[in-house]
Amino acid sequence: MAKSRNVVSVMKRIVLIIIILVLLISILAKSAESRSLKPATLANERRKLSLLLKALNQAAAAADATDRQPAKVSPGGPDPRHHFQKNL
């Protein structure tokens, strides 16, 4: 009787291992079915990236040029309404 219980537990383990292997193989097979990106798509993405970098450089140059000259010149000191110290 102990021998038959031992055989049953071994059979359960074997069935469990087979189920796990089948699931693992099916997951691996499913992931292998995915399509890779077309080279033309990658080329388009590179072109878009280069255009984006070019536009970013132009925007940075334009912002740098406007930052050098202030839009408003101070008349000779800080504005007393906005820059004051409280007398304690």
Z-matrix of the N, CA and C atoms (Angstrom, degrees):
N
C 1 1.431
C 2 1.525 1 111.27
N 3 1.316 2 117.43 1 -41.44
C 4 1.459 3 121.19 2 177.47
C 5 1.519 4 110.18 3 -65.11
N 6 1.334 5 114.64 4 -32.89
C 7 1.454 6 118.99 5 179.65
C 8 1.526 7 110.78 6 -68.44
N 9 1.313 8 118.35 7 -38.44
C 10 1.460 9 121.35 8 -179.82
C 11 1.531 10 110.78 9 -69.94
N 12 1.339 11 118.00 10 -35.13
C 13 1.470 12 120.71 11 175.99
C 14 1.524 13 110.57 12 -66.16
N 15 1.312 14 116.12 13 -38.44
C 16 1.462 15 121.16 14 179.17
C 17 1.524 16 110.18 15 -65.19
N 18 1.325 17 116.88 16 -40.66
C 19 1.461 18 121.64 17 179.32
C 20 1.529 19 109.75 18 -66.08
N 21 1.323 20 117.63 19 -40.12
C 22 1.458 21 121.73 20 179.94
C 23 1.525 22 110.30 21 -64.92
N 24 1.329 23 117.96 22 -42.99
C 25 1.470 24 119.91 23 179.91
C 26 1.524 25 111.08 24 -66.64
N 27 1.321 26 117.48 25 -35.64
C 28 1.466 27 120.66 26 176.85
C 29 1.522 28 109.63 27 -66.92
N 30 1.321 29 117.22 28 -40.65
C 31 1.465 30 120.97 29 179.01
C 32 1.532 31 110.83 30 -64.77
N 33 1.339 32 117.19 31 -39.42
C 34 1.460 33 120.57 32 177.89
C 35 1.527 34 110.57 33 -62.61
N 36 1.316 35 116.01 34 -41.30
C 37 1.473 36 119.74 35 178.74
C 38 1.526 37 111.01 36 -64.89
N 39 1.315 38 116.43 37 -41.11
C 40 1.465 39 120.07 38 179.96
C 41 1.527 40 110.22 39 -64.36
N 42 1.331 41 117.11 40 -43.15
C 43 1.464 42 120.86 41 178.92
C 44 1.526 43 109.93 42 -63.26
N 45 1.325 44 117.15 43 -42.36
C 46 1.460 45 121.24 44 178.89
C 47 1.533 46 111.13 45 -62.47
N 48 1.320 47 116.73 46 -42.64
C 49 1.470 48 120.63 47 178.64
C 50 1.529 49 110.23 48 -64.35
N 51 1.322 50 117.57 49 -40.10
C 52 1.468 51 120.85 50 179.27
C 53 1.525 52 110.35 51 -65.00
N 54 1.333 53 117.38 52 -42.24
C 55 1.469 54 120.53 53 178.52
C 56 1.521 55 110.49 54 -62.47
N 57 1.318 56 116.82 55 -44.14
C 58 1.472 57 120.50 56 179.15
C 59 1.523 58 110.58 57 -62.31
N 60 1.327 59 117.35 58 -42.65
C 61 1.467 60 120.35 59 179.33
C 62 1.529 61 111.47 60 -64.40
N 63 1.324 62 117.45 61 -40.87
C 64 1.468 63 120.53 62 179.00
C 65 1.524 64 110.12 63 -63.36
N 66 1.329 65 117.06 64 -44.25
C 67 1.464 66 120.03 65 178.30
C 68 1.527 67 111.45 66 -63.39
N 69 1.308 68 116.72 67 -42.87
C 70 1.464 69 120.67 68 179.50
C 71 1.523 70 111.24 69 -63.15
N 72 1.309 71 117.03 70 -43.58
C 73 1.471 72 120.62 71 179.31
C 74 1.526 73 110.61 72 -65.64
N 75 1.335 74 117.40 73 -39.44
C 76 1.467 75 118.86 74 179.44
C 77 1.527 76 111.32 75 -67.46
N 78 1.320 77 117.85 76 -36.40
C 79 1.471 78 120.61 77 176.88
C 80 1.522 79 110.30 78 -65.87
N 81 1.316 80 117.19 79 -44.07
C 82 1.466 81 120.42 80 179.37
C 83 1.524 82 111.52 81 -65.61
N 84 1.310 83 117.49 82 -38.41
C 85 1.467 84 120.35 83 178.98
C 86 1.521 85 110.56 84 -67.33
N 87 1.316 86 117.23 85 -38.26
C 88 1.468 87 121.00 86 179.88
C 89 1.529 88 110.45 87 -65.92
N 90 1.327 89 117.17 88 -39.83
C 91 1.466 90 119.26 89 -179.86
C 92 1.525 91 111.70 90 -71.01
N 93 1.314 92 117.64 91 -25.96
C 94 1.465 93 120.66 92 179.28
C 95 1.523 94 111.66 93 -76.45
N 96 1.328 95 118.40 94 -14.58
C 97 1.456 96 121.81 95 -178.35
C 98 1.522 97 113.26 96 -82.13
N 99 1.309 98 118.04 97 -8.03
C 100 1.468 99 119.70 98 -176.86
C 101 1.524 100 110.71 99 -68.69
N 102 1.332 101 115.52 100 148.66
C 103 1.458 102 120.95 101 -179.62
C 104 1.522 103 109.80 102 -86.60
N 105 1.300 104 116.48 103 146.42
C 106 1.456 105 120.08 104 174.46
C 107 1.527 106 109.06 105 -87.78
N 108 1.316 107 116.42 106 162.45
C 109 1.459 108 120.39 107 179.43
C 110 1.520 109 110.50 108 -69.35
N 111 1.306 110 115.58 109 145.45
C 112 1.457 111 120.12 110 177.59
C 113 1.525 112 108.87 111 -74.79
N 114 1.338 113 118.04 112 146.15
C 115 1.468 114 119.53 113 178.12
C 116 1.524 115 112.73 114 -59.95
N 117 1.330 116 117.58 115 -32.33
C 118 1.464 117 120.08 116 179.45
C 119 1.522 118 110.28 117 -64.44
N 120 1.313 119 117.50 118 -36.48
C 121 1.458 120 121.42 119 178.48
C 122 1.519 121 110.00 120 -65.30
N 123 1.314 122 116.89 121 -42.17
C 124 1.462 123 120.14 122 178.39
C 125 1.526 124 110.99 123 -64.29
N 126 1.322 125 116.96 124 -38.35
C 127 1.465 126 120.14 125 178.52
C 128 1.524 127 110.59 126 -65.19
N 129 1.327 128 117.09 127 -40.18
C 130 1.466 129 120.33 128 177.74
C 131 1.520 130 111.03 129 -63.09
N 132 1.325 131 116.78 130 -40.87
C 133 1.466 132 120.12 131 179.48
C 134 1.528 133 110.62 132 -65.45
N 135 1.320 134 117.42 133 -39.01
C 136 1.472 135 120.23 134 177.86
C 137 1.527 136 110.66 135 -64.73
N 138 1.337 137 116.23 136 -40.14
C 139 1.457 138 120.19 137 179.46
C 140 1.525 139 110.28 138 -65.27
N 141 1.325 140 116.84 139 -43.24
C 142 1.463 141 120.44 140 177.91
C 143 1.525 142 110.78 141 -61.61
N 144 1.314 143 116.35 142 -39.86
C 145 1.458 144 120.32 143 179.70
C 146 1.519 145 111.19 144 -65.99
N 147 1.333 146 117.32 145 -40.78
C 148 1.465 147 119.36 146 179.34
C 149 1.525 148 110.79 147 -67.01
N 150 1.337 149 117.74 148 -38.68
C 151 1.467 150 120.30 149 176.55
C 152 1.524 151 111.06 150 -65.20
N 153 1.314 152 116.91 151 -38.70
C 154 1.459 153 121.26 152 178.28
C 155 1.526 154 110.98 153 -64.69
N 156 1.320 155 116.87 154 -42.60
C 157 1.468 156 120.28 155 178.44
C 158 1.527 157 111.32 156 -65.39
N 159 1.322 158 116.82 157 -38.59
C 160 1.463 159 120.67 158 178.48
C 161 1.529 160 110.41 159 -63.79
N 162 1.331 161 117.35 160 -45.15
C 163 1.467 162 121.45 161 178.55
C 164 1.521 163 111.04 162 -64.43
N 165 1.319 164 116.80 163 -37.39
C 166 1.461 165 120.71 164 178.64
C 167 1.520 166 110.90 165 -65.89
N 168 1.315 167 117.54 166 -41.28
C 169 1.469 168 120.90 167 177.47
C 170 1.525 169 111.10 168 -64.28
N 171 1.331 170 117.27 169 -40.29
C 172 1.465 171 120.16 170 178.27
C 173 1.526 172 111.01 171 -65.81
N 174 1.316 173 117.15 172 -40.64
C 175 1.468 174 120.51 173 178.96
C 176 1.522 175 110.71 174 -66.14
N 177 1.324 176 117.09 175 -38.60
C 178 1.463 177 120.38 176 178.79
C 179 1.523 178 110.55 177 -67.08
N 180 1.332 179 117.34 178 -39.20
C 181 1.464 180 120.24 179 178.45
C 182 1.524 181 110.60 180 -66.27
N 183 1.320 182 117.49 181 -40.13
C 184 1.464 183 120.91 182 178.76
C 185 1.527 184 110.74 183 -66.74
N 186 1.316 185 117.37 184 -40.49
C 187 1.464 186 120.80 185 178.86
C 188 1.521 187 110.38 186 -67.10
N 189 1.314 188 117.14 187 -37.75
C 190 1.464 189 121.16 188 179.12
C 191 1.524 190 110.38 189 -65.88
N 192 1.329 191 117.39 190 -38.13
C 193 1.466 192 120.91 191 -179.89
C 194 1.527 193 110.96 192 -67.71
N 195 1.324 194 118.40 193 -36.90
C 196 1.467 195 120.18 194 -179.83
C 197 1.517 196 111.84 195 -78.63
N 198 1.307 197 118.89 196 -23.18
C 199 1.462 198 121.13 197 179.62
C 200 1.524 199 112.13 198 -74.46
N 201 1.290 200 118.45 199 -19.10
C 202 1.469 201 121.05 200 -177.36
C 203 1.522 202 112.41 201 -74.88
N 204 1.311 203 118.41 202 -27.80
C 205 1.459 204 121.14 203 -178.85
C 206 1.523 205 109.05 204 -116.07
N 207 1.327 206 117.26 205 118.00
C 208 1.461 207 118.68 206 -179.21
C 209 1.524 208 111.33 207 -69.38
N 210 1.306 209 115.89 208 147.86
C 211 1.460 210 120.88 209 -179.79
C 212 1.525 211 111.15 210 -77.98
N 213 1.340 212 117.52 211 -25.11
C 214 1.456 213 121.47 212 -177.52
C 215 1.527 214 108.57 213 -131.58
N 216 1.313 215 116.34 214 131.78
C 217 1.463 216 120.55 215 -179.53
C 218 1.522 217 108.37 216 -101.08
N 219 1.318 218 116.61 217 134.01
C 220 1.462 219 121.71 218 179.24
C 221 1.526 220 109.74 219 -71.74
N 222 1.350 221 119.37 220 137.55
C 223 1.467 222 121.78 221 -176.70
C 224 1.532 223 114.05 222 -78.49
N 225 1.281 224 118.89 223 11.30
C 226 1.460 225 118.79 224 176.75
C 227 1.514 226 114.06 225 128.92
N 228 1.273 227 119.26 226 23.77
C 229 1.456 228 120.30 227 177.14
C 230 1.509 229 111.35 228 154.50
N 231 1.316 230 115.19 229 178.14
C 232 1.461 231 118.50 230 -179.58
C 233 1.521 232 111.60 231 -72.86
N 234 1.285 233 115.31 232 152.97
C 235 1.462 234 122.12 233 178.79
C 236 1.529 235 108.14 234 -74.93
N 237 1.352 236 119.20 235 119.19
C 238 1.464 237 120.30 236 -175.38
C 239 1.527 238 113.15 237 -66.81
N 240 1.307 239 118.51 238 -21.33
C 241 1.464 240 119.38 239 178.71
C 242 1.524 241 112.04 240 -74.47
N 243 1.317 242 117.00 241 -26.22
C 244 1.451 243 119.93 242 -177.41
C 245 1.521 244 112.82 243 -106.09
N 246 1.314 245 117.91 244 -25.88
C 247 1.461 246 121.91 245 -176.86
C 248 1.523 247 108.13 246 -120.01
N 249 1.282 248 116.83 247 97.73
C 250 1.459 249 120.00 248 179.95
C 251 1.515 250 109.24 249 -143.14
N 252 1.318 251 115.13 250 161.73
C 253 1.452 252 121.32 251 176.07
C 254 1.518 253 107.92 252 -114.73
N 255 1.299 254 115.40 253 140.23
C 256 1.457 255 119.12 254 178.30
C 257 1.527 256 108.77 255 -79.25
N 258 1.306 257 116.12 256 133.72
C 259 1.460 258 120.34 257 175.95
C 260 1.522 259 108.35 258 -85.90
N 261 1.302 260 115.24 259 121.51
C 262 1.464 261 119.43 260 -178.85
C 263 1.487 262 112.36 261 -98.44
